[in-house]
Amino acid sequence: MKKIVECVPNISEGNDQSIINEIVDSVKNYPGIKLLNVDPGKATNRTVITFVGEAEIIVDGAFNLIEKAKELIDMRNHKGEHPRMGAVDVCPLIPISGITMEETVKLAHQLSERVGKELSIPVYSYEYAAKEEKRKNLANCRAGEYEGLEKKLNDKSWKPDFGPSNFNDEIKKSGATAISARDFLVAYNVNLNTTSTRRANAVAFDLREAGRIKREGGKLTGKIITDKNNNPERTPGHFKNLKGIGWFIKEYGVAQISYNITNIETTPLHEVFDKTCERAQARGMRVTGSELIGLVPKKVLIDAGKFFLSKQNRSKAISESEIIHIAVKSMGLDELGEFDPKTRVIEYMIEEKSRDLSKMSIQDFANLTSSESPAPGGGSISAYCGALGASLAVMVANLSANKRGWDDNWEFFSDWGEKGMILQQKLIDLVDDDTDAFNSIMNSFSLPKDSDQEKKFRIDQIQLATRNAIEIPFKIMRVCFDSLSLILEMAKKGNPNSITDVGVAMFCIKAAINGAFLNVRINCNDLKDKDFIKETLSKANEILKITDLKEKEILKIVDDKL
């Protein structure tokens, strides 16, 4: 498995597009790096750049960008709303797939060492890459910002983790950089119908983990209450792993609350939005919309969409794109500009595998199937037939969830429908997987066989491809079999007006299972692993046997209700 790492440098330039473009090009054109997003902000004078690459090259790509930013950005002339201390203010590395956080920390330290030695930039390591507790928090590392950097570098307790600590002319131009290994950070702004930074801050303090400083009498003018070490005491906010501050954005003419969510499991985006709405309203304000900075994991928007559907007592058994649409509209993510999930969701941006068949129109798919091409064949058709069966069962679940007078049962049907949507997607993916499996066999047969070594390699590859061509249709059988529980529940408890749809769903699933079994059998003829064949056919025959029993049970219910 490839070790994929995301890098999200924030550069201190958001207005001069020529400078931004040149810095972006330093990674955009770097071999093996995939640029995902560039998000400039004029008021903040800051641009968030997101790219991914394999662990072996991500450090080189990030170094290239930092080097170019040092060349083009002069911090002595920089002004902006966002806290910052360097030309590349922060440069976090985030593990995406196939790599641990510990491995990512090592990459962050490699990058930090190179930046410190080769570019003579002071580097502070934060989050998981921090070398001491107080440096885990980025706000501590960045305290004083660029204007306080000279004083910080002269403080022995804040000596950089890497690079020089003398505030010379070179560092005056570049500033310092903070480099980390961290989890996904969601940068998120909520828009308010006010121009008051103080009122925006009041809401931010209600929510953020750091909360607000305690004062005598609970008044803003009251004396600060301190602990025995003379540190200010705080009243914590509502959420863990949430940072927040209010500011006025001249570009939009409104105040915003700028949040950083550092753990999407403990602090979901939709809950932050909902609580912000609540606290804003309590203070006489209204949330008008919000904006995401950079990219987000798909889970963030899926969880949000389902949350708002649940608040409406609506079924969550709808397509992924519809769920995300609900999330975008519910939180007003498109208030300040278009929000295109294809360019804002990280999983959509790094998808490499082409789903040629499942993206076709039904007319094109039918035409291709009827052509003289051997693929798509019976396996892909079985998977598609199964997907249609699961889809019909989900339709019955949704009609039942939204049926007048059945409001108390909407969640029951929604839960079953969600299970069906997962099965539907698996079967749609299997449409392409089965054709890919067939093509792999054909490719294996076309391998060279001139030498004994080539012959052996060719035979081994044919056997591997053949085994895969058995496993895929068997998986179709198993996923279709899992759909029977949904169909049975809809037969028993679903909207009676849709009982014929339940029957058709059963026929589709039965046809899919039988069709997939034929593909399992024919490919077993060419596999040498007899133990695997015996075990697979035994399991497949058991599925057929139980499917026959379930079919009779379901169709009897259908017949009785007609």
N, C-alpha and C positions, 0 to 999 in steps of 0.2 A: 504494500500500500504506500502511495506517495505521502510524504510529509508536507502538508500544505499549511503555510503561515500567512496571515493577513498583517499588513503594516499600514498604520494610519498616521502619517506625519501631519502635523499642523504647522503651516508656515506663516510667518508674520507679514503677509502681503495679501490683500483682498481687493485691491483697486486697479493696479497696473496689470492689465491682462497679458501684456507682452512678457513681463517677468514671470507671471504665473505659468504661462504656456511653456516658457523655456525650462522652468523647473519641472513641470509635469513631463515634458519630453524626455528628461533625463532618465525617467523610469518607464515611460510609455514605450520607448524604443529599446529598452534593455532586454536582451534575449532571455526568454523564460518567465518574464514578468507580465502579469495581466493587470492592466489598469481597470479599476472598477468604477471609480467615481471621483469627481472633482467638484467641490462645493465651496465657492468663494463667498465671503461676506464683506460687504462694503463698510458697514458701520463698525464691525469688529476689526476690519483690516486684517483679515485672517482667512486662510483657505485650508480646508480639510481635504486631504488627498488619500484615497484608499486604493491599495493594490495588493495582489496576492502572488505567491510564487512558492516553489519548493524550498525546503529548509536550506538546501545547499547553495541557493543563489539569493535568498531574500536579504541577507546581510549585505551582499555586494550591491543589490539594487537600492537599498536604503542608504548606504554610504554614498552612492552616486548622487542621490537626491540632496542629501545634506551638504555635500561638497558644492553642488551647483547653487543651493540656497545661500551658502556662505559667500559665494562669489557675487551674487546679484542683490542681496538684501543688506541694507545698512541700518542697523538698529538705532543708531544715533538720530535718525530721522523718523522713527516709527511712532505713530499714535494710533490708538484703537480702543474700543470699548472692552475687549476681552483681556483678562490677565495674561501676561506674556513675559518672557525673559530672554528670548533668543530668536534668531532668524528661522531656525526650526525649533519651535517652542517645545513641542513634545514629539516623540517618535515611539509609540507603543507597538510591540509585536504580539499578535494574538494567535494561539494555536487553533487551527480550523479542523484538520482531520489528520489522523495517522501520527500525531506527535503529542507528547505530554507537555505539561506546563514546565516541568523540570528541564526538559530539553530546550524549551523556548527561552527559559531564563539564561541558559548557556549561550544561546544565539544573541540575546540582548547584551550580555556582557562582552561577547566578541565584537559586536557593533560598537559598543561604548568605548572599548579599548582602542579600536581603530580610529574612531572620531577624535578621541583625546590625543592620541599619538600623532596621527597623520594630518589632522586638520587643526590641531591646537585649539580645540573648543572644550571648555569645561563641561563635564557631563555628570548629571546627578541620576542615579538609578532609583526608580520608585516602584510601587506595587510589589509584585512577586520578585522583581529583580533587586529590590532594596537590600542594602548591606547592613542597615540598622533600622530599628523599629520606627524612629521618628521620620525616616525618609520614605516610608511606605506611602504616606499621604502626599499626593502631588502638590496640594496647597501649601504644605510645609516647605517642600523643595523650591517652590516658586515664590514664596513669601518675599515681599519687597520688590518683586518684579525686576525688570531691567534697570530701573532707576536705582534700586538698592543693591545691585549686583556687586559693585566694588566693595561695599561694606561687608557683604556676605562672604566674598572670596577671602577677605582679610580675617574672617572669624574662623579660628581653628576648628571649632565644632561643626562648621559648614564647609570644610574643605571638599572640593569636588571628588567624586568617586573615581573619576578618570580625567586626565587632561590637566592643563595648567591652572594655577590659582592666582596668578598675577594679572591685575587688570590693565593690560597693555593696550596699545592702539588696535591690535588685531582683534582682541576680545571686545573692545568697545564697539567694533563694527558687527561682530557675529553674535555677541551675547553668549548665553549658556543654553544647553539643551538638556532636556529630561528624557531618558530612554527607559522603557519598561517592558516587562512581560506581564500581560494582564488578560483577564477574561474580557468578553464583549463589553464594551461601554456604549451605552445608548445616549447620545447627545440630543437633547430634546428641549424645545422652547415652547412655552404656552403663551398665547397672546391674550391680553386683557383690554377691556374697553376703558382704559385710563392712561393718562400720561405720567402718573405719579410713580416714580421709582420706589419711594418709601412704602407705598401701599402694596406694590408688587413684592417688595422684600418681606413685608409682613406675612404674606401668604407663603412665600418660600420658607420662612423661618418656622411656620406651622408644620411644614412637611419634611424638611431636610433632617438628616440624622443628627447633625450638630445642633439643631434647634436654635434657641436664642439665649443670650446671656441673661442670667437672673439679675434683677434690680430690686432694690428695696421699694416696697409698696406696689410692685408690679408696674411701675410707671417708666416711660422712656427716659425721663429725667432723673429717675431714682439712682442712688448710689449703687455701683456694681457690687454684687455679693461675691466674695472670694472664699476659697477653701483654705485649709491650714497651710498650704504651700503658696498662698497668695495668688493662685490661679483663678480666673473667673469661673464661677459655677454656671452650669447651663441647664435649661429645661429642654430635654431631647424632643425632636420632632416626631412625626407620625411614622416615618419610614426608616428602616435600616438601609444602608448602601445607597443613599441618595444625597447628592450635593445640590445646592440650589442658591441662586442669587437673582435679584430683580434688577432690571436696567431699562433705560428708555432707548428705543431704537428710532433714530431720526428718520431713517429710510422709510419706515412704515408709519411713523407718527403715533406709535403706541408703546406702552410699557410691556415688557415680556418678563417671564420668569424663565431663566435658563437653568435646566436640570442636567445633571450627569447621573445616569443610573448605572451603577457598577456591578449589579447582580440582578439579572432579569428573573431569576427564580424567586428570590425573596421580595423583590420590588418590581412587580409587573408594570409595564407602561400604562396600561388602561386604568390601573388603580391610582397611579399618580395623577393622571388626567382627571379622573372622577373626584378624587379628594381635592384637587385644585379648584375644580368647579364649585364644590361645596364650601370651601373656605373663602373663595372669592365672593361668592354670593353672600356669605355671612358678613363680609366687610363692605357690602354695597357695590360690588363689581360683578362683571360677567365675563366668562371666558368666551372669546369669539372664534377661536381656532388654535391650531398648534402647528409646529413644523419639526420634522426630524432632520438632523444634520448628518450627512453621510449615509452609510448603509446600515441596515439592521438585519438580524436573523429573522427568517420567516416566522418562527415561533412567536415573536413579539406581536406581529399583526394577526396571526391566527388566533392566539389567546385573546387578543383585544376584540376581534370580531365576534368570537363565541361569547365573550362576556356581555357585550351589548345585545346580542340576540337573546341571551338568557334573561336579561333585564326586561325584554319585551315579551317574555314567554313564547319565543319563537323557536322553531326547530333549528338545530345547528347542523342538520344533515343536508348541507348544500355544498356546492363546489368550493374548492380552495379560493378561486378567484372572487367568488361572491362574498365569501367570509372576509377577505381582505378589503373588498369594496366597502363593506359595512364598517370595518375598522377605520378606513380613511374618512368616510363621511361622518361617523360618530365623533371622531376627534378633530374634525376640520383640518386634516393634514394637507388639504389642497387649498386652504384659504389664501395663502400668499403666493401660490404658484402650482403648476401641475404636479401631481404626484403619480409617477409611473412605477408600479411595483417591479416591472421588468428591469428597471435600472436602479432600484432602491433596495431590493431584497438580495442579500448576499448569495443565497443559494441559487437564485435565478441567474445571477451574473457569472457564477463559476461553473454552471452546468456545461458539461462537455459532450455527454452522450446524446446523440441525435435520436429523437423518437419519430422516425419518418412516417411509419404507418399510422400511429395514433394521432398524428397531427393532420392527417388527410381528411377531406370531406368524405361523407359516406358514398357519394357518387364516384369519387376518384378511387376510393378503397375497393369498391365493387368492380370497377373497371380493371384495376390492377389484378385483382383476384381472378377475374375471368380471362386474363391474357395468357399467353403461352409461357409466361414466367412461372417456374415451379414454386416460387414463394411470393406472397404469403400463401400458405397451404392450410391443411386441415387443423394443425395445431393453433395457428394464429386465429383462424375462424372460430375454433372452439373457445379460445380465450375471449374473443369479442362477444360471442354468444353468451358466455357466462357473465361478462360485464353488463350486458343488456338485462339479463335476469336479475342480477344484483340491483341494477338501477331501478327496475320496476318495483322491486320490494321496498327500496328506499322511498320511491314515490308514494307508495301506500302508507309508509310510516309518516311522511310529511303531511299527506292529506288527513291522516288520523290526528296528528299533533295539532293541526289548525282547524279541525272540525268544530263547528259551533256546538257548545254544550259539553265538549270533552276537555275543557280547559284544565281540569285537575290532572289529566293524564298526559299533558303535552311533553313533560320531561321523559316519561317512559318511552314514548315513541321517538322522541329526539335522540335518546341514547341508542336505541336500536338502529335508527337511521344513520347515526355517526359510524357505527360498526359497519353498516352496509357500504358507506362511502369509502371506508378503508379497503374493503374487499373489492369494490368497483375499481379503485385506482390500481390495486395489485393486478387485477385481470387486464386492465388496459395496458399496463407496463408489459405484461406477459405476451400481448399481441406482438410487440416488437421483439421481445426476448426469444420467442419461438422461431421467428424468421432469422434472427441473428444466429441462433443455434444451428439452423439448417445451413446458413451461409458459411459457418465455421467448418462444418463437415466438408463442404465443397472446396473451401480454401485448403484444408488439410490434404485432400486428395490431389491437389494441384502442386504440392510441394515437390522439389526435385528428388530423384531417387537414383542418381548416377553411382554414388559410392555406397559402401556398406553402412557408413555412419549416417548418410542422408536417408537411406532406407529405414534404418532403425528409428531415426528422429521422426520420419513421416508416419510410420506405423504408430508410434507413441502418440503423436498429435491427433491422428484419426481416432484412436481409442478415447483420448480425452474429450474430443469433440462429440463422439458418439455418446459417451456417458452423459455429457451435458444435454444432449438432444433427448435423452430419456428423462433426466431430472426436470427439465422445463415442463413438458406436458404432464408429468406426475404432479408438479406443483400446481398446475392448472386444476387438476382433479381435486387436490386438497383444498385450494382456495374456494372452488365451487362448492365443495362439500361443506365448508364452514358457512356458506351462505344459506344452507338449509334451515338452520336454527332461526334466522331472520324471517325466512319465508313462512315457516311454521307459526311463528308468533303473529305475523301479519294475518295469516289465515284464521287464527283463533280470535284475535283481538282487534284487528285492523278495521278501518272504515268498511262497512259491508257493501257500500256502493262500488268498491274497488276490488271485489272478490275475484272477478275474472282476471284482473291484472296479477293477482297472486298466482292464479293457475298458469298464466302464460309465463310468469317468472320461473315456476317450477319446471315447465317444459324446456325453457331455455337452459336452465342449470343441468337438467338431465341430459340434454343433447350435448352440452359442453363436456360433461364428465365422460360420456360414452365416446365422444370424438377424441378427447385427449387420450383416453385409454388405448384407442387404436394406434396413436402415435407412439405411445410407450411400447406397445407390443412390437411394432415393426422395427423400431430402433434397437430393441433387445436382441434381435437376430444377428446384429453385427458386433456385439460386445463380447469380449472374451472373459470378462469377470462374471462367472456363473453364480457366485454367491450373491453378488449385488443384484443380478437379474432375479434370482429366486426371491430375495427379500422384497424387492420393489414390486414384483408381480403379486406377491402375497398381500402386501398392503393395498395395492390397487384393487384387487378382487374384493377385499373387505369393504373398501369404499363403495364399490358397485353394489354389493349386497345390502349395505345399510341404506344407500340411496334409494334402492327399489322399495324398501320398507317405508322410508320417509315420504316417497312420492305417493304411495297408496294412502298414507295418513293425510297428507295435505290435500290431495285431490278429492278425498271423501268429504273433507270439511267444505271444500269449494262446491262440490256437488250438492251437499245438504243446504248450503246457503243460497243457491241459485233458485 
